[in-house]
Amino acid sequence: MSRTVIRNAHVVTLDDQLGDLPRADIAIEDGTITTIGADLDTTGATVIDAAGKVALPGLVDSHRHVWQGAIGGAGGKVSLGGYFGIVLAGLLDRYEPADVYAGVLWGALQAINAGITTVADWSHIVTTPEHADENVRALRDSGIRALFLYGPPVGQGVMRWFHESTERHPADVRRMRNLLADDSARVTMGLALRGPEFATPETTEYDFHLARELGVPISIHSGIPGYFLKYRTIETLDRLNLLGPDVHHAHGAQFGDADLARIATTGGAITPCPTVDMSMAMGTFPVTGRALAQGLTPALATDTVAGAGTDLFSEMRVALAAERSRANAAALERDEPPATVDLDQRDVLRFATVAGAAAWGMQERIGTLSPGKRGDVILIDVDRPHLAPLNDPVTTIVLNAGPADVDTVLVDGVVVKRAGRLVGPIAERARELIADSRHRLFARANLADVLGPNWAA
């Protein structure tokens, strides 16, 4: 039996019963948190000194295209349509299975480095079964907790799979489900479907029934400008009797209040991607506050490193500022400055932890630091000048922290980052692989023509 004790941390459990503990230890045995309290027995345990650190539940990135590790910044100045042209139509089909492994491994390590211990990997790089296999292998090798969402093989043609598509979801998902049959494992499976905005109602109905036959969760891109009004996602899914607690909506910026209420009533989940939703012109504001008003607690996501950062600290700050701006816009238009604001720092931290776990049905395993849950823990070094003095730990971290402040990361009780550095030989190997993959991608296409002269190899 392996046992680890994290000593003398300021523990923000996000557990409603335990609350915040200014000085406490966390004991983890065989990957499970067993005890949280002061001065725990350390006999036979590996001890991690967390003095000067704040312990948080590992962050949950609820919608991320992890394969894009080699192309960060490729969608820096584009709308959603530009992203489709550059990334999905211009780069995706250049990927061989080896590039998938390199991109996913590096992307997952980027997430771990930023304190993300769980990622919902919306994978549309599955051009062939070999591409899918390398995606899963990379997730496993990285050490991250992941939900591999087997998507459409967009490399076979963007228009074929994303424009009123009649293509049914690939049959290879049945083979993959046999390989990822253990829903308690660190890497599990779901389906990344196109939904009514990108596929015909008949295709959507087939795909949803396939997911339910396999017993896996469903994720779709929803509420996308230019698509949503034509196909009315929630109305279509409701008419087909397809809504339910296994349906996850990414983005949702164009949803109306009735749509959000219907998602809440049927037990579904929604994840705004604040940076991408605003910078790629998918919505004036993320759906965050409007979802809350309809009884739907949102999760949070980075979406794509092609057009956003690698961390959820930035997304929390953007979500907080954007929602306060949206909520107060009417009063400011009347020249009536509000006396108070509603959404606070702890709210958005819960979006990135508790709500993320619930969005994927993992709330009994992750999302809070609680005895009986898995040992997914991050330690934030708050001795750094921009985080000190530590008056309110949650406010300070949400407003100021970034990946460089993540000192230690454990997933299933296994240390994957320590003293600010990724642990193990896989990190250096991953750096070599991503550099080689980037070189191959440049060799296969003149990316300077696609991305501009600053991208010349």
C-alpha positions as CSV (number, residue, x, y, z in Angstrom):
1,M,0.0,0.0,0.0
2,S,1.4,3.4,-1.0
3,R,0.8,6.3,1.4
4,T,1.5,10.0,0.9
5,V,0.9,12.7,3.5
6,I,0.8,16.4,2.4
7,R,1.9,18.4,5.5
8,N,1.0,21.8,6.8
9,A,-1.0,23.2,3.8
10,H,-3.7,25.8,3.9
11,V,-6.4,23.5,2.5
12,V,-9.3,24.8,0.5
13,T,-11.4,21.7,0.3
14,L,-14.5,23.1,-1.4
15,D,-16.3,20.4,0.6
16,D,-19.3,22.0,2.1
17,Q,-18.8,20.1,5.4
18,L,-15.0,20.6,5.8
19,G,-14.6,24.1,4.5
20,D,-11.2,25.8,4.5
21,L,-8.5,24.6,6.9
22,P,-5.7,27.1,7.6
23,R,-3.3,24.4,8.6
24,A,-4.0,20.7,7.8
25,D,-2.5,17.5,6.4
26,I,-3.9,15.4,3.6
27,A,-3.3,11.6,3.7
28,I,-3.6,9.7,0.5
29,E,-3.5,5.9,0.4
30,D,-3.5,3.9,-2.9
31,G,-4.7,6.9,-4.7
32,T,-7.6,7.7,-2.4
33,I,-7.8,10.6,0.1
34,T,-8.3,8.9,3.5
35,T,-8.0,11.7,6.1
36,I,-7.7,15.5,6.2
37,G,-6.7,17.0,9.5
38,A,-3.9,18.4,11.6
39,D,-0.8,16.5,12.6
40,L,-1.5,13.2,10.9
41,D,0.7,10.1,11.4
42,T,3.4,10.0,8.7
43,T,4.9,6.6,9.6
44,G,5.8,4.8,6.4
45,A,4.5,7.6,4.3
46,T,6.1,9.8,1.6
47,V,5.8,13.3,3.1
48,I,5.3,16.4,1.0
49,D,6.1,19.6,2.9
50,A,3.3,22.1,1.9
51,A,4.2,24.9,4.3
52,G,3.6,28.2,2.4
53,K,1.3,26.4,0.0
54,V,-2.4,26.3,-0.6
55,A,-3.9,22.9,-1.4
56,L,-6.8,22.9,-3.9
57,P,-8.7,20.1,-5.7
58,G,-7.2,19.5,-9.1
59,L,-8.8,21.7,-11.7
60,V,-11.2,20.2,-14.3
61,D,-11.0,21.4,-17.9
62,S,-14.3,20.4,-19.3
63,H,-13.7,21.0,-23.0
64,R,-10.3,20.8,-24.6
65,H,-8.9,19.7,-28.0
66,V,-5.8,18.2,-26.5
67,W,-4.2,17.1,-29.7
68,Q,-3.3,20.7,-30.6
69,G,-0.1,20.9,-28.5
70,A,2.1,21.7,-31.5
71,I,0.0,24.6,-32.9
72,G,-0.5,26.9,-30.0
73,G,-1.4,30.4,-31.3
74,A,-2.4,29.2,-34.8
75,G,-5.9,30.8,-34.2
76,G,-4.7,33.9,-32.6
77,K,-6.6,36.5,-34.7
78,V,-9.5,34.6,-36.2
79,S,-13.2,34.2,-35.8
80,L,-14.7,30.7,-35.5
81,G,-14.9,30.6,-39.3
82,G,-11.2,31.5,-39.5
83,Y,-10.4,28.8,-37.0
84,F,-12.3,26.2,-39.1
85,G,-10.3,27.2,-42.1
86,I,-6.8,27.3,-40.5
87,V,-7.0,24.5,-37.9
88,L,-9.6,22.0,-39.1
89,A,-9.3,22.5,-42.8
90,G,-5.7,23.6,-43.0
91,L,-3.8,21.6,-40.4
92,L,-5.8,18.7,-39.0
93,D,-5.5,16.4,-42.1
94,R,-1.7,16.8,-42.0
95,Y,-1.5,14.8,-38.8
96,E,-0.2,11.2,-38.8
97,P,-0.7,9.0,-35.8
98,A,2.8,9.9,-34.5
99,D,1.8,13.5,-34.5
100,V,-1.4,12.8,-32.6
101,Y,0.7,11.0,-29.9
102,A,3.1,13.9,-29.7
103,G,0.4,16.6,-29.7
104,V,-1.8,14.9,-27.1
105,L,1.1,14.0,-24.8
106,W,2.4,17.6,-24.9
107,G,-1.1,19.1,-24.6
108,A,-1.9,16.9,-21.5
109,L,1.4,17.9,-19.9
110,Q,0.6,21.6,-20.6
111,A,-2.6,21.0,-18.7
112,I,-0.9,19.2,-15.8
113,N,1.6,22.0,-15.6
114,A,-1.3,24.4,-15.1
115,G,-2.8,22.4,-12.3
116,I,-5.4,20.7,-14.4
117,T,-5.7,17.1,-13.3
118,T,-8.8,16.1,-15.3
119,V,-9.5,17.0,-18.9
120,A,-12.5,16.2,-21.2
121,D,-10.6,15.6,-24.5
122,W,-12.9,16.4,-27.4
123,S,-11.0,14.6,-30.0
124,H,-11.7,15.2,-33.7
125,I,-8.2,14.1,-34.7
126,V,-9.4,10.5,-35.0
127,T,-8.9,10.3,-38.8
128,T,-8.2,6.5,-38.5
129,P,-8.4,4.0,-35.7
130,E,-4.6,4.3,-35.4
131,H,-5.0,8.0,-34.7
132,A,-7.5,7.2,-32.0
133,D,-5.2,4.6,-30.4
134,E,-2.3,7.1,-30.3
135,N,-4.6,9.7,-28.7
136,V,-5.5,7.3,-25.9
137,R,-1.9,6.1,-25.4
138,A,-0.7,9.6,-25.0
139,L,-3.4,10.4,-22.4
140,R,-2.4,7.3,-20.4
141,D,1.3,8.0,-20.7
142,S,0.9,11.7,-19.5
143,G,-0.6,10.7,-16.1
144,I,-3.6,13.0,-16.4
145,R,-7.1,12.0,-15.6
146,A,-9.0,12.1,-18.9
147,L,-12.3,11.5,-20.6
148,F,-11.5,10.5,-24.1
149,L,-14.4,11.9,-26.2
150,Y,-14.1,10.0,-29.5
151,G,-15.2,12.4,-32.1
152,P,-15.8,12.6,-35.9
153,P,-12.8,11.9,-38.2
154,V,-12.6,15.4,-39.5
155,G,-9.4,14.7,-41.3
156,Q,-11.5,12.8,-43.9
157,G,-13.1,16.2,-44.8
158,V,-14.5,19.1,-42.8
159,M,-17.5,19.7,-44.9
160,R,-18.3,16.0,-45.0
161,W,-18.4,15.8,-41.2
162,F,-19.5,19.3,-40.1
163,H,-22.0,20.6,-42.7
164,E,-25.4,19.1,-42.4
165,S,-23.6,15.8,-42.2
166,T,-25.4,12.5,-43.0
167,E,-22.3,10.6,-41.9
168,R,-22.9,8.3,-39.0
169,H,-20.4,8.3,-36.1
170,P,-17.5,5.9,-36.8
171,A,-18.1,2.3,-36.0
172,D,-14.6,2.1,-34.5
173,V,-16.0,3.5,-31.2
174,R,-17.3,0.0,-30.4
175,R,-13.8,-1.4,-30.5
176,M,-12.5,1.6,-28.4
177,R,-15.3,1.1,-25.8
178,N,-14.1,-2.5,-25.3
179,L,-10.6,-1.1,-24.7
180,L,-11.9,1.6,-22.3
181,A,-14.5,-0.5,-20.6
182,D,-13.6,0.4,-17.0
183,D,-15.5,3.5,-16.1
184,S,-13.5,3.9,-12.9
185,A,-10.1,4.0,-14.6
186,R,-8.0,7.1,-14.9
187,V,-8.8,7.3,-18.7
188,T,-12.4,6.7,-19.6
189,M,-14.5,7.2,-22.7
190,G,-17.4,9.3,-24.1
191,L,-18.5,10.4,-27.5
192,A,-17.9,13.8,-29.1
193,L,-20.9,14.2,-31.4
194,R,-21.7,16.9,-33.9
195,G,-25.4,17.4,-32.8
196,P,-28.1,19.3,-34.7
197,E,-25.9,22.3,-35.6
198,F,-23.6,20.2,-37.8
199,A,-25.5,17.0,-38.7
200,T,-29.0,16.2,-39.8
201,P,-31.6,15.2,-37.2
202,E,-31.5,11.6,-38.4
203,T,-27.8,11.5,-38.0
204,T,-27.9,13.1,-34.6
205,E,-30.6,10.6,-33.5
206,Y,-28.4,7.6,-34.6
207,D,-25.3,9.0,-32.9
208,F,-27.1,9.7,-29.6
209,H,-28.6,6.2,-29.5
210,L,-25.1,4.8,-30.3
211,A,-23.7,6.6,-27.2
212,R,-26.4,5.3,-25.0
213,E,-26.0,1.8,-26.3
214,L,-22.4,2.0,-25.3
215,G,-23.2,3.6,-22.0
216,V,-21.0,6.7,-22.4
217,P,-21.5,10.4,-21.9
218,I,-22.2,12.8,-24.9
219,S,-20.6,16.1,-25.7
220,I,-21.6,18.5,-28.5
221,H,-20.7,22.0,-29.6
222,S,-23.9,24.0,-29.1
223,G,-25.2,27.5,-29.4
224,I,-22.8,28.5,-32.2
225,P,-23.5,31.7,-34.1
226,G,-24.5,31.0,-37.7
227,Y,-25.7,27.5,-36.9
228,F,-27.8,27.7,-33.8
229,L,-30.6,29.9,-35.2
230,K,-31.1,27.7,-38.3
231,Y,-31.2,24.4,-36.5
232,R,-32.4,25.3,-32.9
233,T,-30.4,22.7,-31.0
234,I,-32.4,22.3,-27.9
235,E,-35.8,22.3,-29.7
236,T,-34.4,19.6,-32.1
237,L,-33.0,17.4,-29.3
238,D,-36.2,17.8,-27.3
239,R,-38.4,16.9,-30.3
240,L,-36.2,13.7,-30.8
241,N,-36.4,13.0,-27.0
242,L,-32.6,13.1,-26.8
243,L,-32.0,15.5,-23.9
244,G,-30.8,14.0,-20.7
245,P,-28.2,14.1,-17.9
246,D,-25.6,12.5,-20.1
247,V,-25.6,15.4,-22.6
248,H,-22.9,18.1,-22.3
249,H,-23.0,21.3,-24.2
250,A,-19.7,23.2,-25.0
251,H,-20.0,27.0,-25.5
252,G,-23.8,27.6,-25.6
253,A,-23.2,31.4,-26.1
254,Q,-26.3,31.8,-28.3
255,F,-28.7,29.8,-26.1
256,G,-31.8,31.7,-24.9
257,D,-33.2,31.4,-21.4
258,A,-35.7,28.8,-22.4
259,D,-32.9,26.6,-23.9
260,L,-30.8,26.9,-20.7
261,A,-33.9,26.1,-18.5
262,R,-34.6,23.0,-20.6
263,I,-31.0,21.8,-20.2
264,A,-31.3,22.3,-16.5
265,T,-34.6,20.5,-16.3
266,T,-33.3,17.5,-18.1
267,G,-30.1,17.3,-16.0
268,G,-27.7,18.3,-18.7
269,A,-24.5,20.3,-18.3
270,I,-22.9,23.3,-20.0
271,T,-19.4,24.6,-20.3
272,P,-18.6,28.1,-21.5
273,C,-15.1,28.7,-22.8
274,P,-14.7,32.4,-21.9
275,T,-11.6,33.4,-23.9
276,V,-12.6,31.6,-27.1
277,D,-16.3,32.5,-26.8
278,M,-15.4,36.2,-26.8
279,S,-12.2,36.3,-28.8
280,M,-13.5,34.1,-31.7
281,A,-16.8,36.1,-31.8
282,M,-19.0,33.3,-30.7
283,G,-20.9,35.5,-28.3
284,T,-21.0,38.9,-26.8
285,F,-20.5,37.3,-23.3
286,P,-20.0,33.8,-22.1
287,V,-23.2,32.1,-21.0
288,T,-22.1,31.9,-17.4
289,G,-24.5,34.2,-15.6
290,R,-27.5,33.4,-17.8
291,A,-26.9,29.7,-17.1
292,L,-26.8,30.3,-13.3
293,A,-30.1,32.3,-13.5
294,Q,-31.7,29.2,-15.0
295,G,-30.4,26.8,-12.3
296,L,-27.6,25.5,-14.4
297,T,-24.1,25.7,-12.8
298,P,-21.5,26.0,-15.6
299,A,-18.2,24.3,-15.8
300,L,-15.1,26.0,-17.4
301,A,-12.8,25.2,-20.3
302,T,-9.9,26.4,-22.3
303,D,-11.1,24.8,-25.6
304,T,-8.1,25.3,-27.9
305,V,-4.5,26.4,-27.3
306,A,-4.7,27.6,-31.0
307,G,-6.8,30.5,-29.7
308,A,-6.5,30.6,-25.9
309,G,-4.1,29.8,-23.1
310,T,-3.3,26.5,-21.5
311,D,-4.7,27.2,-18.0
312,L,-8.0,27.7,-16.2
313,F,-6.8,30.5,-13.9
314,S,-7.0,32.8,-16.9
315,E,-10.4,31.4,-17.8
316,M,-11.7,32.0,-14.3
317,R,-10.6,35.7,-14.4
318,V,-12.1,36.2,-17.8
319,A,-15.4,34.5,-16.7
320,L,-15.5,36.7,-13.6
321,A,-14.9,40.0,-15.4
322,A,-17.1,39.2,-18.3
323,E,-20.1,38.2,-16.2
324,R,-19.8,41.2,-13.9
325,S,-19.7,43.4,-17.0
326,R,-22.7,41.7,-18.6
327,A,-24.7,41.8,-15.3
328,N,-24.0,45.5,-14.8
329,A,-24.3,46.8,-18.3
330,A,-27.9,47.9,-18.1
331,A,-27.4,49.9,-14.9
332,L,-24.3,51.5,-16.3
333,E,-26.1,52.5,-19.5
334,R,-28.5,54.4,-17.2
335,D,-25.5,56.0,-15.5
336,E,-26.4,54.1,-12.3
337,P,-23.2,52.5,-10.9
338,P,-24.2,49.3,-9.0
339,A,-23.4,49.3,-5.3
340,T,-22.5,45.5,-5.3
341,V,-21.5,42.7,-7.7
342,D,-22.7,39.1,-7.4
343,L,-20.4,36.5,-9.0
344,D,-17.2,36.1,-6.8
345,Q,-13.9,34.4,-6.9
346,R,-15.0,31.3,-5.0
347,D,-17.9,30.8,-7.5
348,V,-15.6,30.6,-10.5
349,L,-13.2,28.3,-8.6
350,R,-16.1,26.0,-8.1
351,F,-16.9,26.1,-11.8
352,A,-13.4,24.9,-12.5
353,T,-13.6,22.1,-9.9
354,V,-16.9,21.0,-8.4
355,A,-19.0,21.9,-11.5
356,G,-16.5,20.3,-13.8
357,A,-16.6,17.1,-11.9
358,A,-20.5,17.1,-11.9
359,A,-20.6,17.9,-15.6
360,W,-19.1,14.5,-16.3
361,G,-20.7,12.5,-13.6
362,M,-17.4,12.3,-11.6
363,Q,-18.6,14.2,-8.5
364,E,-18.2,11.1,-6.3
365,R,-14.6,10.8,-7.4
366,I,-13.1,14.3,-7.9
367,G,-13.9,18.0,-7.6
368,T,-13.4,18.5,-3.8
369,L,-10.8,17.5,-1.3
370,S,-12.8,15.0,0.7
371,P,-12.0,11.6,2.3
372,G,-13.1,8.8,-0.1
373,K,-12.3,10.8,-3.3
374,R,-9.4,10.3,-5.5
375,G,-6.1,12.0,-4.6
376,D,-6.2,14.7,-7.3
377,V,-4.5,17.6,-5.4
378,I,-2.6,20.7,-6.5
379,L,-0.4,22.9,-4.3
380,I,-0.1,26.6,-5.1
381,D,3.1,28.4,-3.9
382,V,1.8,31.5,-2.3
383,D,5.1,32.8,-1.0
384,R,5.7,34.5,-4.3
385,P,5.4,38.3,-4.3
386,H,2.3,38.5,-6.4
387,L,0.4,36.1,-4.1
388,A,1.6,37.6,-0.8
389,P,0.4,38.5,1.7
390,L,-2.3,35.8,1.7
391,N,-5.3,37.6,3.0
392,D,-8.1,35.6,1.3
393,P,-6.5,32.5,-0.4
394,V,-9.2,31.9,-3.0
395,T,-9.5,35.5,-4.0
396,T,-5.7,35.9,-4.2
397,I,-5.2,32.8,-6.3
398,V,-8.1,33.3,-8.7
399,L,-7.1,36.9,-9.3
400,N,-3.3,36.4,-9.5
401,A,-2.2,32.8,-10.0
402,G,-0.9,31.1,-13.1
403,P,0.8,27.8,-14.2
404,A,4.1,29.0,-12.8
405,D,2.6,29.1,-9.3
406,V,1.5,25.5,-9.4
407,D,4.3,23.9,-7.3
408,T,2.9,20.3,-7.0
409,V,0.3,18.2,-8.8
410,L,-0.9,14.8,-7.8
411,V,-3.3,12.7,-9.9
412,D,-4.6,9.5,-8.2
413,G,-2.1,10.2,-5.5
414,V,0.8,10.0,-8.0
415,V,3.1,13.1,-8.1
416,V,3.3,14.4,-11.7
417,K,4.7,17.9,-10.9
418,R,6.9,18.7,-8.0
419,A,8.8,21.9,-7.1
420,G,7.5,23.6,-10.2
421,R,8.7,21.0,-12.7
422,L,6.9,18.1,-14.4
423,V,8.1,14.8,-13.0
424,G,9.7,11.9,-14.9
425,P,11.5,11.3,-18.2
426,I,8.2,11.5,-20.1
427,A,8.4,15.3,-19.9
428,E,11.7,15.7,-21.7
429,R,10.7,13.0,-24.2
430,A,7.5,14.8,-24.8
431,R,9.4,18.0,-25.6
432,E,11.5,16.2,-28.2
433,L,8.5,14.6,-29.7
434,I,6.5,17.8,-30.1
435,A,9.5,19.6,-31.7
436,D,9.9,16.8,-34.2
437,S,6.1,16.7,-34.9
438,R,6.0,20.5,-35.5
439,H,8.9,20.1,-38.0
440,R,7.0,17.3,-39.8
441,L,3.9,19.4,-40.0
442,F,5.8,22.3,-41.5
443,A,7.4,20.0,-44.0
444,R,4.0,18.6,-45.1
445,A,2.5,22.0,-45.8
446,N,3.7,25.5,-46.3
447,L,2.3,26.7,-42.9
448,A,3.7,30.2,-43.5
449,D,1.1,30.5,-46.3
450,V,-1.6,29.3,-44.0
451,L,-0.6,31.1,-40.8
452,G,1.5,34.1,-42.0
453,P,5.2,34.8,-42.3
454,N,5.8,34.8,-38.6
455,W,5.2,31.1,-38.7
456,A,8.0,30.3,-41.0
457,A,10.0,27.3,-39.7
